[in-house]
Amino acid sequence: MFRFIQQCGFQIPSKIIHLQRFLQPRNSSCSFPLEYRRSFLSKLQLSKRASLCTTKILGFHSSACSWEKKRPSESTSDKQDAPLFDLASLKDSPKPAIYVAASVLFPFVSVPLVMAIQKASYPELAFAEIAYAACILSFLGGIRWGFTLLEGSPAKPDWLNLGNSIVPSLIAWITLLCKDLTSAGIMVIIGLMIALNNDLVLLPTYPNWFKALLVILTIVAAFATCVTLIYVNFFPERYLSFKLGETEDSK
């Protein structure tokens, strides 16, 4: 039906031209009355307008429909393909951050190292390491809270950011309430992993060098705490004496 209308629409303008030439008065003596010619020409003009409208409508509906899925933009694909952290970006970190991070790891590494040298477990040192890990865990939550309060920060002070910044502090508090060293150590390791997951996956707004630094610090701290728990459970227990340089075997 549309094809027939389109063919008629393209043929009408040529007929109008021939009829207009035929209807033009060549001389004063014309066989058609003037009013009849005017009415006939007005009808032809209306039909010409209708044919043009029909052609436009057909051109509008003749556009091909694409059922292909839209491809994601390059920026979206780059965000999806980007890694969670890049250890190579650690070279971009400021020197004070490297030195402070190294000093933060000293209490974690020193406790299992002393136990390995003495071939014994010291509950006081183990508790000191776990308490220190709980403080670091609470500090990681405070970093997130302070990061959201900066003007123009990509992390907004919403329920997600502020709520997750409190979770490490709560886990650290529960850790210090545990009476068993093994339970406390497992709790603080879980808290460190949760804080790292929040910073890399759930709330990825930190700089790349800081995320790489967080990965190294968390892995070393968790591994050192795990080694301390192994010494506490499988090596003979000793207690530190109040006198310097002396130890007393547990009975």
Secondary structure, 3 states (H helix, E strand, C coil): CHHHHHHHHHHHHHHHHHHHHHHCCCCCCCCCCHHHHHHHHHHHHHHHHHHHHHHHHHHHHCCCCCCCCCCCCHHHHHHHHCCCCCHHHHHHCCHHHHHHHHHHHHHHHHHHHHHHHHCCECHHHHHHHHHHHHHHHHHHHHHHHHHHHCCCCCCCCCHHHHHHHHHHHHHHHHHHHCCCHHHHHHHHHHHHHHHHHHHHHHCCCCCHHHHHHHHHHHHHHHHHHHHHHHHHHHCCEEEECCCCCCEEECC
